[in-house]
Amino acid sequence: MITKTAVTFKNINRLAIPATISGIAEPILSITDTAIVGNIPVDGLESLAAAGIVGSFLSMLIWVLGQTRSAISAIISQYLGAGKIKEVANLPAQAIALNITLSLIILGSTIFIVEDIFMLFEASGKILEYCVSYYSIRVWGFPLTLFTFAVFGIFRGLQNTYYPMVIAIIGAVLNIILDFIMVYGINGLIPAMYLEGAAWASLISQGVMAILVFFLLRSKTDISLKLRFPFNKELKRLIFMSLNLFVRALALNAALIIAVREATALGDRFIGAHTIAINLWLFSAFFIDGYGAAGNSMGGKLLGEKDYGGLWSLAKKIIAYGMLVSLVLMAFGFIFYYPLGRIFSNEAIVLQTFYGIFYIVILGLPMNTLAFVFDGLFKGLGEMKYLRNVLLSATFLGFIPTLFLGKYFGWGFYAIWISFVVWMAIRGGALVWKFRRKFRPLLQNQ
């Protein structure tokens, strides 16, 4: 007999709180680099701009190929809810092998054209030189991060977000320690490596996280990473889910990359300010996304159980909790409006530019909550095709037209962040509408 999932405050937060902590590991890595690099005594502004450009490009690669995590989580949680978990025992190893192979192909194809890539971001001169040196080190952490993300997806499907949290904490703390040591150096022991030191700190941290998550998976679960054949019957569905999320991620990153390109074209102080703003935006996104992760894990399991009443209750509760978190973040942002900027840079012109748009970032948080929470829930339900269509519409019918309309009217830097608000409003609204339209009738018929 299958035990029904209880949709309670305790069960939701048992998943959401650890997921929030583990989810902010990636932006913490970027934020740490940004804060420390922005205060480098030699070429601090150029180093900050390079870290922002490379960070945006690497995030694009990780988000595009890291979508297997959500597909694995959705399938495992649905089979867990249906009481048939043994039927997908060999799926994770096959999915991870496919993912790592693709990551190595992409890594090999970009390493030889790295300068051309960053010229597309309008990087030139010293900024371009720093982009190349920073990327050439950090890129080797790309397969390690994808492996870690995939294993996190396995744990999430098994309704366990605690172990990913532990790994994320270790990785973030290690990265911060190594950043200070390798960027600024230790007098008489380790020379200051500045921007390259930040890249090495991130790479080492990613390697340690991959090793630890591998041993945790082996010792704490029955999931094997030994590649076994024949192919699992769900591999085809996983590939199609991943492909839909792949296209979705391309649309998502199109918006992020265009934003970076437009900010770079405006001038060094604008890309510096944008780097600070986008890192804080991503930090808050992953913070709110904890309840999306809870929706991902529990939603898939409830769907496997065919418990539509529980699913409806879950959606209402995670939105309420997510909104509460976003209100706290908004209050924090306004209270520490100026100190937050000074964490990342000591350049007065960069800070002045950042402060001019930071209020837009803060006021957009409730719309972000709708989008991120329902995004996680829809991934758990396996609704990848709809998620793809929503992102395509939001990017090409919302973000891009708003951005270029803003340019036409001379809004400058404001146009970028107003476009982000429109982008998130379309995403959140479309997901809420779809959920109500699909699951209200199922709830009434249950």
Sequence and secondary structure as in RCSB ss.txt:
>XXXX:A:sequence
MITKTAVTFKNINRLAIPATISGIAEPILSITDTAIVGNIPVDGLESLAAAGIVGSFLSMLIWVLGQTRSAISAI
ISQYLGAGKIKEVANLPAQAIALNITLSLIILGSTIFIVEDIFMLFEASGKILEYCVSYYSIRVWGFPLTLFTFA
VFGIFRGLQNTYYPMVIAIIGAVLNIILDFIMVYGINGLIPAMYLEGAAWASLISQGVMAILVFFLLRSKTDISL
KLRFPFNKELKRLIFMSLNLFVRALALNAALIIAVREATALGDRFIGAHTIAINLWLFSAFFIDGYGAAGNSMGG
KLLGEKDYGGLWSLAKKIIAYGMLVSLVLMAFGFIFYYPLGRIFSNEAIVLQTFYGIFYIVILGLPMNTLAFVFD
GLFKGLGEMKYLRNVLLSATFLGFIPTLFLGKYFGWGFYAIWISFVVWMAIRGGALVWKFRRKFRPLLQNQ
>XXXX:A:secstr
        HHHHHHHHHHHHHHHTHHHHHHHHHHHHHTT SSSHHHHHHHHHHHHHHHHHHHHHHTTHHHHHHHH
HHHHHHTT GGGGTTHHHHHHHHHHHHHHHHHHHHTTSHHHHHHTTT  HHHHHHHHHHHHHHGGGHHHHHHHHH
HHHHHHHTT  HHHHHHHHHHHHHHHHHHHHHHH BTTTB   HHHHHHHHHHHHHHHHHHHHHHHHHHH S   
S  SS  TTHHHHHHHHHHHHHHHHHHHHHHHHHHHHHHHH HHHHHHHHHHHHHHHHHHHHHHHHHHHHHHHHH
HHHHHT HHHHHHHHHHHHHHHHHHHHHHHHHHHHTHHHHHHHH   HHHHHHHHHHHHHHHHTHHHHHHHHHHH
HHHHHTT HHHHHHHHHHIIIIIIHHHHHHHHHTT THHHHHHHHHHHHHHHHHHHHHHHHHHHHHHHHH 
